[in-house]
Amino acid sequence: MTGAATFTESGRISYGKAGGVTFKTAGHGVLGASGVDGLQWGAVIWEVTEGRGQFARATGLITSNFTVGSKGEVVDNHYVRLFVRA
């Protein structure tokens, strides 16, 4: 957490035998109350910093829109736009 309602993160996403990507937050993500008791909502944009396997030389962005329940349950939806240079 970088503030009361902002965060940064980095990590890896694996796509099985196809390979995967490494990412870092572009700016800051946001997290806050959803208006539904016990449920938070958030969003973040990740910048792809490295690709492996089929995703070698990939660049692009991944958006994540998510909710977090009071018991830590997460629903996370991603939209991915990658460009793989030949």
PDB file of N, CA, C and O in Angstrom, chain B, residues numbered from 101:
ATOM      1  N   MET B 101       0.852  -1.175   0.000  1.00  0.00           N
ATOM      2  CA  MET B 101       0.000   0.000   0.000  1.00  0.00           C
ATOM      3  C   MET B 101       0.896   1.235   0.000  1.00  0.00           C
ATOM      4  O   MET B 101       1.846   1.330   0.777  1.00  0.00           O
ATOM      5  N   THR B 102       0.583   2.163  -0.869  1.00  0.00           N
ATOM      6  CA  THR B 102       1.356   3.402  -0.965  1.00  0.00           C
ATOM      7  C   THR B 102       0.598   4.593  -0.390  1.00  0.00           C
ATOM      8  O   THR B 102       1.145   5.692  -0.300  1.00  0.00           O
ATOM      9  N   GLY B 103      -0.634   4.384  -0.007  1.00  0.00           N
ATOM     10  CA  GLY B 103      -1.486   5.416   0.575  1.00  0.00           C
ATOM     11  C   GLY B 103      -2.720   4.739   1.149  1.00  0.00           C
ATOM     12  O   GLY B 103      -2.810   3.511   1.168  1.00  0.00           O
ATOM     13  N   ALA B 104      -3.666   5.538   1.615  1.00  0.00           N
ATOM     14  CA  ALA B 104      -4.880   4.986   2.220  1.00  0.00           C
ATOM     15  C   ALA B 104      -5.681   4.130   1.237  1.00  0.00           C
ATOM     16  O   ALA B 104      -6.342   3.176   1.645  1.00  0.00           O
ATOM     17  N   ALA B 105      -5.626   4.464  -0.052  1.00  0.00           N
ATOM     18  CA  ALA B 105      -6.424   3.733  -1.039  1.00  0.00           C
ATOM     19  C   ALA B 105      -5.652   3.465  -2.325  1.00  0.00           C
ATOM     20  O   ALA B 105      -6.255   3.234  -3.373  1.00  0.00           O
ATOM     21  N   THR B 106      -4.302   3.494  -2.252  1.00  0.00           N
ATOM     22  CA  THR B 106      -3.495   3.246  -3.449  1.00  0.00           C
ATOM     23  C   THR B 106      -2.431   2.191  -3.161  1.00  0.00           C
ATOM     24  O   THR B 106      -2.045   1.972  -2.013  1.00  0.00           O
ATOM     25  N   PHE B 107      -1.966   1.544  -4.229  1.00  0.00           N
ATOM     26  CA  PHE B 107      -0.965   0.488  -4.072  1.00  0.00           C
ATOM     27  C   PHE B 107      -0.161   0.334  -5.353  1.00  0.00           C
ATOM     28  O   PHE B 107      -0.560   0.813  -6.415  1.00  0.00           O
ATOM     29  N   THR B 108       0.981  -0.341  -5.238  1.00  0.00           N
ATOM     30  CA  THR B 108       1.761  -0.787  -6.379  1.00  0.00           C
ATOM     31  C   THR B 108       2.049  -2.265  -6.182  1.00  0.00           C
ATOM     32  O   THR B 108       1.994  -2.778  -5.064  1.00  0.00           O
ATOM     33  N   GLU B 109       2.353  -2.934  -7.269  1.00  0.00           N
ATOM     34  CA  GLU B 109       2.693  -4.348  -7.177  1.00  0.00           C
ATOM     35  C   GLU B 109       3.486  -4.766  -8.401  1.00  0.00           C
ATOM     36  O   GLU B 109       3.544  -4.049  -9.400  1.00  0.00           O
ATOM     37  N   SER B 110       4.090  -5.931  -8.306  1.00  0.00           N
ATOM     38  CA  SER B 110       4.789  -6.529  -9.430  1.00  0.00           C
ATOM     39  C   SER B 110       4.669  -8.033  -9.282  1.00  0.00           C
ATOM     40  O   SER B 110       4.405  -8.545  -8.194  1.00  0.00           O
ATOM     41  N   GLY B 111       4.867  -8.733 -10.389  1.00  0.00           N
ATOM     42  CA  GLY B 111       4.766 -10.177 -10.305  1.00  0.00           C
ATOM     43  C   GLY B 111       4.860 -10.843 -11.655  1.00  0.00           C
ATOM     44  O   GLY B 111       5.292 -10.241 -12.638  1.00  0.00           O
ATOM     45  N   ARG B 112       4.449 -12.094 -11.687  1.00  0.00           N
ATOM     46  CA  ARG B 112       4.480 -12.897 -12.901  1.00  0.00           C
ATOM     47  C   ARG B 112       3.132 -13.565 -13.099  1.00  0.00           C
ATOM     48  O   ARG B 112       2.455 -13.945 -12.143  1.00  0.00           O
ATOM     49  N   ILE B 113       2.761 -13.698 -14.360  1.00  0.00           N
ATOM     50  CA  ILE B 113       1.574 -14.463 -14.730  1.00  0.00           C
ATOM     51  C   ILE B 113       2.032 -15.588 -15.636  1.00  0.00           C
ATOM     52  O   ILE B 113       2.715 -15.344 -16.631  1.00  0.00           O
ATOM     53  N   SER B 114       1.666 -16.809 -15.309  1.00  0.00           N
ATOM     54  CA  SER B 114       2.024 -17.971 -16.114  1.00  0.00           C
ATOM     55  C   SER B 114       0.834 -18.396 -16.955  1.00  0.00           C
ATOM     56  O   SER B 114      -0.293 -18.474 -16.467  1.00  0.00           O
ATOM     57  N   TYR B 115       1.099 -18.667 -18.220  1.00  0.00           N
ATOM     58  CA  TYR B 115       0.077 -19.183 -19.130  1.00  0.00           C
ATOM     59  C   TYR B 115       0.398 -20.625 -19.500  1.00  0.00           C
ATOM     60  O   TYR B 115       0.253 -21.034 -20.652  1.00  0.00           O
ATOM     61  N   GLY B 116       0.834 -21.382 -18.509  1.00  0.00           N
ATOM     62  CA  GLY B 116       1.140 -22.798 -18.704  1.00  0.00           C
ATOM     63  C   GLY B 116       2.302 -23.009 -19.656  1.00  0.00           C
ATOM     64  O   GLY B 116       3.294 -22.283 -19.605  1.00  0.00           O
ATOM     65  N   LYS B 117       2.181 -23.997 -20.517  1.00  0.00           N
ATOM     66  CA  LYS B 117       3.255 -24.345 -21.454  1.00  0.00           C
ATOM     67  C   LYS B 117       3.539 -23.238 -22.460  1.00  0.00           C
ATOM     68  O   LYS B 117       4.609 -23.229 -23.068  1.00  0.00           O
ATOM     69  N   ALA B 118       2.607 -22.300 -22.654  1.00  0.00           N
ATOM     70  CA  ALA B 118       2.794 -21.211 -23.618  1.00  0.00           C
ATOM     71  C   ALA B 118       3.831 -20.196 -23.137  1.00  0.00           C
ATOM     72  O   ALA B 118       4.416 -19.490 -23.958  1.00  0.00           O
ATOM     73  N   GLY B 119       4.072 -20.109 -21.834  1.00  0.00           N
ATOM     74  CA  GLY B 119       5.027 -19.143 -21.290  1.00  0.00           C
ATOM     75  C   GLY B 119       4.373 -18.239 -20.270  1.00  0.00           C
ATOM     76  O   GLY B 119       3.474 -18.659 -19.543  1.00  0.00           O
ATOM     77  N   GLY B 120       4.826 -16.992 -20.214  1.00  0.00           N
ATOM     78  CA  GLY B 120       4.254 -16.071 -19.239  1.00  0.00           C
ATOM     79  C   GLY B 120       4.829 -14.684 -19.389  1.00  0.00           C
ATOM     80  O   GLY B 120       5.633 -14.422 -20.283  1.00  0.00           O
ATOM     81  N   VAL B 121       4.413 -13.800 -18.509  1.00  0.00           N
ATOM     82  CA  VAL B 121       4.881 -12.414 -18.516  1.00  0.00           C
ATOM     83  C   VAL B 121       5.207 -11.963 -17.101  1.00  0.00           C
ATOM     84  O   VAL B 121       4.659 -12.471 -16.123  1.00  0.00           O
ATOM     85  N   THR B 122       6.108 -11.002 -17.019  1.00  0.00           N
ATOM     86  CA  THR B 122       6.439 -10.314 -15.780  1.00  0.00           C
ATOM     87  C   THR B 122       5.878  -8.902 -15.906  1.00  0.00           C
ATOM     88  O   THR B 122       5.906  -8.318 -16.989  1.00  0.00           O
ATOM     89  N   PHE B 123       5.365  -8.345 -14.795  1.00  0.00           N
ATOM     90  CA  PHE B 123       4.718  -7.035 -14.868  1.00  0.00           C
ATOM     91  C   PHE B 123       5.042  -6.183 -13.656  1.00  0.00           C
ATOM     92  O   PHE B 123       5.511  -6.680 -12.632  1.00  0.00           O
ATOM     93  N   LYS B 124       4.782  -4.878 -13.790  1.00  0.00           N
ATOM     94  CA  LYS B 124       4.850  -3.935 -12.666  1.00  0.00           C
ATOM     95  C   LYS B 124       3.714  -2.936 -12.845  1.00  0.00           C
ATOM     96  O   LYS B 124       3.227  -2.734 -13.958  1.00  0.00           O
ATOM     97  N   THR B 125       3.302  -2.324 -11.767  1.00  0.00           N
ATOM     98  CA  THR B 125       2.219  -1.353 -11.809  1.00  0.00           C
ATOM     99  C   THR B 125       2.641  -0.114 -12.602  1.00  0.00           C
ATOM    100  O   THR B 125       3.740   0.409 -12.417  1.00  0.00           O
ATOM    101  N   ALA B 126       1.763   0.342 -13.477  1.00  0.00           N
ATOM    102  CA  ALA B 126       1.943   1.617 -14.181  1.00  0.00           C
ATOM    103  C   ALA B 126       1.230   2.670 -13.337  1.00  0.00           C
ATOM    104  O   ALA B 126       0.001   2.739 -13.342  1.00  0.00           O
ATOM    105  N   GLY B 127       1.980   3.476 -12.623  1.00  0.00           N
ATOM    106  CA  GLY B 127       1.374   4.442 -11.701  1.00  0.00           C
ATOM    107  C   GLY B 127       0.997   3.758 -10.403  1.00  0.00           C
ATOM    108  O   GLY B 127       1.831   3.094  -9.787  1.00  0.00           O
ATOM    109  N   HIS B 128      -0.258   3.912  -9.978  1.00  0.00           N
ATOM    110  CA  HIS B 128      -0.766   3.300  -8.753  1.00  0.00           C
ATOM    111  C   HIS B 128      -2.113   2.657  -9.025  1.00  0.00           C
ATOM    112  O   HIS B 128      -2.900   3.159  -9.828  1.00  0.00           O
ATOM    113  N   GLY B 129      -2.378   1.538  -8.353  1.00  0.00           N
ATOM    114  CA  GLY B 129      -3.706   0.967  -8.358  1.00  0.00           C
ATOM    115  C   GLY B 129      -4.542   1.635  -7.290  1.00  0.00           C
ATOM    116  O   GLY B 129      -4.014   2.326  -6.418  1.00  0.00           O
ATOM    117  N   VAL B 130      -5.853   1.428  -7.358  1.00  0.00           N
ATOM    118  CA  VAL B 130      -6.763   1.998  -6.359  1.00  0.00           C
ATOM    119  C   VAL B 130      -7.598   0.898  -5.721  1.00  0.00           C
ATOM    120  O   VAL B 130      -7.921  -0.104  -6.360  1.00  0.00           O
ATOM    121  N   LEU B 131      -7.940   1.094  -4.465  1.00  0.00           N
ATOM    122  CA  LEU B 131      -8.753   0.150  -3.706  1.00  0.00           C
ATOM    123  C   LEU B 131      -9.649   0.948  -2.784  1.00  0.00           C
ATOM    124  O   LEU B 131      -9.183   1.870  -2.114  1.00  0.00           O
ATOM    125  N   GLY B 132     -10.935   0.610  -2.737  1.00  0.00           N
ATOM    126  CA  GLY B 132     -11.835   1.362  -1.875  1.00  0.00           C
ATOM    127  C   GLY B 132     -13.145   0.646  -1.628  1.00  0.00           C
ATOM    128  O   GLY B 132     -13.376  -0.455  -2.127  1.00  0.00           O
ATOM    129  N   ALA B 133     -13.984   1.281  -0.863  1.00  0.00           N
ATOM    130  CA  ALA B 133     -15.298   0.742  -0.533  1.00  0.00           C
ATOM    131  C   ALA B 133     -16.172   0.703  -1.783  1.00  0.00           C
ATOM    132  O   ALA B 133     -16.146   1.624  -2.599  1.00  0.00           O
ATOM    133  N   SER B 134     -16.944  -0.370  -1.922  1.00  0.00           N
ATOM    134  CA  SER B 134     -17.785  -0.538  -3.107  1.00  0.00           C
ATOM    135  C   SER B 134     -19.194  -0.007  -2.922  1.00  0.00           C
ATOM    136  O   SER B 134     -19.923   0.168  -3.898  1.00  0.00           O
ATOM    137  N   GLY B 135     -19.586   0.253  -1.684  1.00  0.00           N
ATOM    138  CA  GLY B 135     -20.974   0.604  -1.409  1.00  0.00           C
ATOM    139  C   GLY B 135     -21.791  -0.605  -0.985  1.00  0.00           C
ATOM    140  O   GLY B 135     -22.934  -0.466  -0.548  1.00  0.00           O
ATOM    141  N   VAL B 136     -21.201  -1.799  -1.115  1.00  0.00           N
ATOM    142  CA  VAL B 136     -21.819  -3.037  -0.651  1.00  0.00           C
ATOM    143  C   VAL B 136     -21.088  -3.444   0.625  1.00  0.00           C
ATOM    144  O   VAL B 136     -19.863  -3.563   0.622  1.00  0.00           O
ATOM    145  N   ASP B 137     -21.817  -3.657   1.706  1.00  0.00           N
ATOM    146  CA  ASP B 137     -21.215  -3.988   2.991  1.00  0.00           C
ATOM    147  C   ASP B 137     -20.264  -5.177   2.862  1.00  0.00           C
ATOM    148  O   ASP B 137     -20.640  -6.226   2.339  1.00  0.00           O
ATOM    149  N   GLY B 138     -19.026  -5.006   3.345  1.00  0.00           N
ATOM    150  CA  GLY B 138     -18.047  -6.085   3.351  1.00  0.00           C
ATOM    151  C   GLY B 138     -17.366  -6.341   2.020  1.00  0.00           C
ATOM    152  O   GLY B 138     -16.670  -7.347   1.878  1.00  0.00           O
ATOM    153  N   LEU B 139     -17.544  -5.461   1.034  1.00  0.00           N
ATOM    154  CA  LEU B 139     -16.950  -5.673  -0.284  1.00  0.00           C
ATOM    155  C   LEU B 139     -16.171  -4.433  -0.709  1.00  0.00           C
ATOM    156  O   LEU B 139     -16.705  -3.324  -0.711  1.00  0.00           O
ATOM    157  N   GLN B 140     -14.909  -4.631  -1.068  1.00  0.00           N
ATOM    158  CA  GLN B 140     -14.096  -3.560  -1.623  1.00  0.00           C
ATOM    159  C   GLN B 140     -13.946  -3.781  -3.119  1.00  0.00           C
ATOM    160  O   GLN B 140     -14.077  -4.906  -3.601  1.00  0.00           O
ATOM    161  N   TRP B 141     -13.673  -2.711  -3.851  1.00  0.00           N
ATOM    162  CA  TRP B 141     -13.426  -2.818  -5.286  1.00  0.00           C
ATOM    163  C   TRP B 141     -12.103  -2.134  -5.574  1.00  0.00           C
ATOM    164  O   TRP B 141     -11.633  -1.313  -4.787  1.00  0.00           O
ATOM    165  N   GLY B 142     -11.502  -2.479  -6.713  1.00  0.00           N
ATOM    166  CA  GLY B 142     -10.248  -1.849  -7.085  1.00  0.00           C
ATOM    167  C   GLY B 142      -9.936  -2.052  -8.543  1.00  0.00           C
ATOM    168  O   GLY B 142     -10.598  -2.817  -9.244  1.00  0.00           O
ATOM    169  N   ALA B 143      -8.910  -1.351  -8.987  1.00  0.00           N
ATOM    170  CA  ALA B 143      -8.437  -1.475 -10.367  1.00  0.00           C
ATOM    171  C   ALA B 143      -6.970  -1.087 -10.418  1.00  0.00           C
ATOM    172  O   ALA B 143      -6.495  -0.285  -9.613  1.00  0.00           O
ATOM    173  N   VAL B 144      -6.254  -1.673 -11.383  1.00  0.00           N
ATOM    174  CA  VAL B 144      -4.837  -1.380 -11.572  1.00  0.00           C
ATOM    175  C   VAL B 144      -4.474  -1.642 -13.028  1.00  0.00           C
ATOM    176  O   VAL B 144      -5.091  -2.474 -13.693  1.00  0.00           O
ATOM    177  N   ILE B 145      -3.476  -0.929 -13.509  1.00  0.00           N
ATOM    178  CA  ILE B 145      -2.909  -1.194 -14.831  1.00  0.00           C
ATOM    179  C   ILE B 145      -1.492  -1.702 -14.628  1.00  0.00           C
ATOM    180  O   ILE B 145      -0.693  -1.081 -13.926  1.00  0.00           O
ATOM    181  N   TRP B 146      -1.186  -2.838 -15.248  1.00  0.00           N
ATOM    182  CA  TRP B 146       0.163  -3.404 -15.179  1.00  0.00           C
ATOM    183  C   TRP B 146       0.859  -3.239 -16.510  1.00  0.00           C
ATOM    184  O   TRP B 146       0.249  -3.435 -17.562  1.00  0.00           O
ATOM    185  N   GLU B 147       2.130  -2.881 -16.476  1.00  0.00           N
ATOM    186  CA  GLU B 147       2.971  -2.801 -17.663  1.00  0.00           C
ATOM    187  C   GLU B 147       3.777  -4.090 -17.769  1.00  0.00           C
ATOM    188  O   GLU B 147       4.447  -4.482 -16.814  1.00  0.00           O
ATOM    189  N   VAL B 148       3.717  -4.748 -18.918  1.00  0.00           N
ATOM    190  CA  VAL B 148       4.491  -5.967 -19.134  1.00  0.00           C
ATOM    191  C   VAL B 148       5.954  -5.572 -19.311  1.00  0.00           C
ATOM    192  O   VAL B 148       6.286  -4.756 -20.171  1.00  0.00           O
ATOM    193  N   THR B 149       6.832  -6.162 -18.482  1.00  0.00           N
ATOM    194  CA  THR B 149       8.254  -5.825 -18.518  1.00  0.00           C
ATOM    195  C   THR B 149       9.109  -6.929 -19.133  1.00  0.00           C
ATOM    196  O   THR B 149      10.259  -6.691 -19.504  1.00  0.00           O
ATOM    197  N   GLU B 150       8.556  -8.128 -19.240  1.00  0.00           N
ATOM    198  CA  GLU B 150       9.304  -9.251 -19.807  1.00  0.00           C
ATOM    199  C   GLU B 150       8.336 -10.345 -20.212  1.00  0.00           C
ATOM    200  O   GLU B 150       7.300 -10.536 -19.575  1.00  0.00           O
ATOM    201  N   GLY B 151       8.672 -11.059 -21.267  1.00  0.00           N
ATOM    202  CA  GLY B 151       7.877 -12.205 -21.679  1.00  0.00           C
ATOM    203  C   GLY B 151       8.740 -13.439 -21.778  1.00  0.00           C
ATOM    204  O   GLY B 151       9.940 -13.344 -22.036  1.00  0.00           O
ATOM    205  N   ARG B 152       8.137 -14.602 -21.574  1.00  0.00           N
ATOM    206  CA  ARG B 152       8.831 -15.877 -21.676  1.00  0.00           C
ATOM    207  C   ARG B 152       8.042 -16.806 -22.589  1.00  0.00           C
ATOM    208  O   ARG B 152       6.822 -16.693 -22.707  1.00  0.00           O
ATOM    209  N   GLY B 153       8.758 -17.730 -23.233  1.00  0.00           N
ATOM    210  CA  GLY B 153       8.106 -18.694 -24.114  1.00  0.00           C
ATOM    211  C   GLY B 153       7.466 -17.995 -25.300  1.00  0.00           C
ATOM    212  O   GLY B 153       8.094 -17.157 -25.947  1.00  0.00           O
ATOM    213  N   GLN B 154       6.226 -18.338 -25.585  1.00  0.00           N
ATOM    214  CA  GLN B 154       5.481 -17.741 -26.689  1.00  0.00           C
ATOM    215  C   GLN B 154       5.378 -16.216 -26.545  1.00  0.00           C
ATOM    216  O   GLN B 154       5.140 -15.518 -27.531  1.00  0.00           O
ATOM    217  N   PHE B 155       5.551 -15.706 -25.345  1.00  0.00           N
ATOM    218  CA  PHE B 155       5.424 -14.273 -25.072  1.00  0.00           C
ATOM    219  C   PHE B 155       6.769 -13.547 -25.014  1.00  0.00           C
ATOM    220  O   PHE B 155       6.830 -12.393 -24.589  1.00  0.00           O
ATOM    221  N   ALA B 156       7.840 -14.211 -25.435  1.00  0.00           N
ATOM    222  CA  ALA B 156       9.149 -13.563 -25.484  1.00  0.00           C
ATOM    223  C   ALA B 156       9.038 -12.317 -26.361  1.00  0.00           C
ATOM    224  O   ALA B 156       8.383 -12.342 -27.403  1.00  0.00           O
ATOM    225  N   ARG B 157       9.670 -11.246 -25.943  1.00  0.00           N
ATOM    226  CA  ARG B 157       9.655  -9.949 -26.641  1.00  0.00           C
ATOM    227  C   ARG B 157       8.286  -9.274 -26.610  1.00  0.00           C
ATOM    228  O   ARG B 157       8.019  -8.385 -27.418  1.00  0.00           O
ATOM    229  N   ALA B 158       7.426  -9.683 -25.695  1.00  0.00           N
ATOM    230  CA  ALA B 158       6.100  -9.067 -25.575  1.00  0.00           C
ATOM    231  C   ALA B 158       6.200  -7.736 -24.841  1.00  0.00           C
ATOM    232  O   ALA B 158       6.993  -7.584 -23.913  1.00  0.00           O
ATOM    233  N   THR B 159       5.391  -6.783 -25.266  1.00  0.00           N
ATOM    234  CA  THR B 159       5.197  -5.524 -24.561  1.00  0.00           C
ATOM    235  C   THR B 159       3.690  -5.299 -24.499  1.00  0.00           C
ATOM    236  O   THR B 159       2.943  -5.865 -25.298  1.00  0.00           O
ATOM    237  N   GLY B 160       3.249  -4.489 -23.572  1.00  0.00           N
ATOM    238  CA  GLY B 160       1.835  -4.183 -23.516  1.00  0.00           C
ATOM    239  C   GLY B 160       1.349  -3.889 -22.119  1.00  0.00           C
ATOM    240  O   GLY B 160       2.133  -3.725 -21.185  1.00  0.00           O
ATOM    241  N   LEU B 161       0.030  -3.826 -21.997  1.00  0.00           N
ATOM    242  CA  LEU B 161      -0.624  -3.485 -20.738  1.00  0.00           C
ATOM    243  C   LEU B 161      -1.691  -4.518 -20.396  1.00  0.00           C
ATOM    244  O   LEU B 161      -2.309  -5.124 -21.271  1.00  0.00           O
ATOM    245  N   ILE B 162      -1.883  -4.696 -19.098  1.00  0.00           N
ATOM    246  CA  ILE B 162      -2.946  -5.556 -18.571  1.00  0.00           C
ATOM    247  C   ILE B 162      -3.742  -4.717 -17.585  1.00  0.00           C
ATOM    248  O   ILE B 162      -3.163  -4.116 -16.680  1.00  0.00           O
ATOM    249  N   THR B 163      -5.054  -4.666 -17.745  1.00  0.00           N
ATOM    250  CA  THR B 163      -5.882  -3.995 -16.748  1.00  0.00           C
ATOM    251  C   THR B 163      -6.534  -5.051 -15.865  1.00  0.00           C
ATOM    252  O   THR B 163      -6.952  -6.105 -16.343  1.00  0.00           O
ATOM    253  N   SER B 164      -6.614  -4.761 -14.603  1.00  0.00           N
ATOM    254  CA  SER B 164      -7.225  -5.653 -13.624  1.00  0.00           C
ATOM    255  C   SER B 164      -8.313  -4.884 -12.886  1.00  0.00           C
ATOM    256  O   SER B 164      -8.040  -3.852 -12.273  1.00  0.00           O
ATOM    257  N   ASN B 165      -9.525  -5.376 -12.941  1.00  0.00           N
ATOM    258  CA  ASN B 165     -10.652  -4.839 -12.171  1.00  0.00           C
ATOM    259  C   ASN B 165     -11.080  -5.942 -11.222  1.00  0.00           C
ATOM    260  O   ASN B 165     -11.338  -7.063 -11.660  1.00  0.00           O
ATOM    261  N   PHE B 166     -11.160  -5.650  -9.936  1.00  0.00           N
ATOM    262  CA  PHE B 166     -11.376  -6.722  -8.970  1.00  0.00           C
ATOM    263  C   PHE B 166     -12.249  -6.290  -7.801  1.00  0.00           C
ATOM    264  O   PHE B 166     -12.454  -5.101  -7.556  1.00  0.00           O
ATOM    265  N   THR B 167     -12.754  -7.284  -7.091  1.00  0.00           N
ATOM    266  CA  THR B 167     -13.425  -7.072  -5.816  1.00  0.00           C
ATOM    267  C   THR B 167     -12.763  -7.974  -4.780  1.00  0.00           C
ATOM    268  O   THR B 167     -12.219  -9.028  -5.112  1.00  0.00           O
ATOM    269  N   VAL B 168     -12.817  -7.540  -3.511  1.00  0.00           N
ATOM    270  CA  VAL B 168     -12.279  -8.311  -2.396  1.00  0.00           C
ATOM    271  C   VAL B 168     -13.352  -8.367  -1.328  1.00  0.00           C
ATOM    272  O   VAL B 168     -13.810  -7.335  -0.836  1.00  0.00           O
ATOM    273  N   GLY B 169     -13.752  -9.585  -0.970  1.00  0.00           N
ATOM    274  CA  GLY B 169     -14.765  -9.771   0.060  1.00  0.00           C
ATOM    275  C   GLY B 169     -14.182  -9.706   1.458  1.00  0.00           C
ATOM    276  O   GLY B 169     -12.963  -9.680   1.626  1.00  0.00           O
ATOM    277  N   SER B 170     -15.039  -9.679   2.452  1.00  0.00           N
ATOM    278  CA  SER B 170     -14.628  -9.528   3.853  1.00  0.00           C
ATOM    279  C   SER B 170     -13.793 -10.705   4.362  1.00  0.00           C
ATOM    280  O   SER B 170     -13.074 -10.570   5.352  1.00  0.00           O
ATOM    281  N   LYS B 171     -13.886 -11.852   3.694  1.00  0.00           N
ATOM    282  CA  LYS B 171     -13.098 -13.029   4.088  1.00  0.00           C
ATOM    283  C   LYS B 171     -11.890 -13.225   3.176  1.00  0.00           C
ATOM    284  O   LYS B 171     -11.249 -14.275   3.215  1.00  0.00           O
ATOM    285  N   GLY B 172     -11.573 -12.213   2.348  1.00  0.00           N
ATOM    286  CA  GLY B 172     -10.405 -12.281   1.482  1.00  0.00           C
ATOM    287  C   GLY B 172     -10.656 -12.890   0.116  1.00  0.00           C
ATOM    288  O   GLY B 172      -9.721 -13.047  -0.669  1.00  0.00           O
ATOM    289  N   GLU B 173     -11.903 -13.237  -0.186  1.00  0.00           N
ATOM    290  CA  GLU B 173     -12.197 -13.820  -1.489  1.00  0.00           C
ATOM    291  C   GLU B 173     -12.088 -12.747  -2.580  1.00  0.00           C
ATOM    292  O   GLU B 173     -12.583 -11.631  -2.419  1.00  0.00           O
ATOM    293  N   VAL B 174     -11.437 -13.101  -3.683  1.00  0.00           N
ATOM    294  CA  VAL B 174     -11.148 -12.149  -4.753  1.00  0.00           C
ATOM    295  C   VAL B 174     -11.794 -12.608  -6.057  1.00  0.00           C
ATOM    296  O   VAL B 174     -11.719 -13.783  -6.414  1.00  0.00           O
ATOM    297  N   VAL B 175     -12.422 -11.686  -6.758  1.00  0.00           N
ATOM    298  CA  VAL B 175     -12.859 -11.886  -8.139  1.00  0.00           C
ATOM    299  C   VAL B 175     -12.082 -10.865  -8.956  1.00  0.00           C
ATOM    300  O   VAL B 175     -12.206  -9.659  -8.739  1.00  0.00           O
ATOM    301  N   ASP B 176     -11.272 -11.357  -9.905  1.00  0.00           N
ATOM    302  CA  ASP B 176     -10.351 -10.495 -10.644  1.00  0.00           C
ATOM    303  C   ASP B 176     -10.524 -10.737 -12.134  1.00  0.00           C
ATOM    304  O   ASP B 176     -10.375 -11.866 -12.603  1.00  0.00           O
ATOM    305  N   ASN B 177     -10.835  -9.690 -12.877  1.00  0.00           N
ATOM    306  CA  ASN B 177     -11.004  -9.785 -14.328  1.00  0.00           C
ATOM    307  C   ASN B 177      -9.902  -8.986 -15.002  1.00  0.00           C
ATOM    308  O   ASN B 177      -9.639  -7.841 -14.634  1.00  0.00           O
ATOM    309  N   HIS B 178      -9.253  -9.599 -15.997  1.00  0.00           N
ATOM    310  CA  HIS B 178      -8.147  -8.965 -16.716  1.00  0.00           C
ATOM    311  C   HIS B 178      -8.539  -8.696 -18.159  1.00  0.00           C
ATOM    312  O   HIS B 178      -9.271  -9.470 -18.775  1.00  0.00           O
ATOM    313  N   TYR B 179      -8.042  -7.593 -18.682  1.00  0.00           N
ATOM    314  CA  TYR B 179      -8.092  -7.303 -20.115  1.00  0.00           C
ATOM    315  C   TYR B 179      -6.652  -7.094 -20.539  1.00  0.00           C
ATOM    316  O   TYR B 179      -5.945  -6.255 -19.979  1.00  0.00           O
ATOM    317  N   VAL B 180      -6.220  -7.857 -21.528  1.00  0.00           N
ATOM    318  CA  VAL B 180      -4.810  -7.870 -21.916  1.00  0.00           C
ATOM    319  C   VAL B 180      -4.659  -7.403 -23.354  1.00  0.00           C
ATOM    320  O   VAL B 180      -5.386  -7.845 -24.243  1.00  0.00           O
ATOM    321  N   ARG B 181      -3.700  -6.499 -23.575  1.00  0.00           N
ATOM    322  CA  ARG B 181      -3.329  -6.074 -24.938  1.00  0.00           C
ATOM    323  C   ARG B 181      -1.822  -6.208 -25.029  1.00  0.00           C
ATOM    324  O   ARG B 181      -1.080  -5.365 -24.524  1.00  0.00           O
ATOM    325  N   LEU B 182      -1.369  -7.288 -25.687  1.00  0.00           N
ATOM    326  CA  LEU B 182       0.066  -7.535 -25.843  1.00  0.00           C
ATOM    327  C   LEU B 182       0.465  -7.415 -27.308  1.00  0.00           C
ATOM    328  O   LEU B 182      -0.306  -7.726 -28.216  1.00  0.00           O
ATOM    329  N   PHE B 183       1.676  -6.960 -27.503  1.00  0.00           N
ATOM    330  CA  PHE B 183       2.284  -6.917 -28.836  1.00  0.00           C
ATOM    331  C   PHE B 183       3.555  -7.745 -28.748  1.00  0.00           C
ATOM    332  O   PHE B 183       4.401  -7.502 -27.888  1.00  0.00           O
ATOM    333  N   VAL B 184       3.691  -8.721 -29.635  1.00  0.00           N
ATOM    334  CA  VAL B 184       4.868  -9.577 -29.652  1.00  0.00           C
ATOM    335  C   VAL B 184       5.636  -9.281 -30.927  1.00  0.00           C
ATOM    336  O   VAL B 184       5.156  -9.539 -32.031  1.00  0.00           O
ATOM    337  N   ARG B 185       6.840  -8.734 -30.761  1.00  0.00           N
ATOM    338  CA  ARG B 185       7.660  -8.398 -31.918  1.00  0.00           C
ATOM    339  C   ARG B 185       8.316  -9.660 -32.480  1.00  0.00           C
ATOM    340  O   ARG B 185       8.735 -10.543 -31.731  1.00  0.00           O
ATOM    341  N   ALA B 186       8.397  -9.727 -33.778  1.00  0.00           N
ATOM    342  CA  ALA B 186       9.020 -10.882 -34.443  1.00  0.00           C
ATOM    343  C   ALA B 186      10.528 -10.816 -34.343  1.00  0.00           C
ATOM    344  O   ALA B 186      11.220 -11.702 -34.844  1.00  0.00           O
TER     345      ALA B 186
END
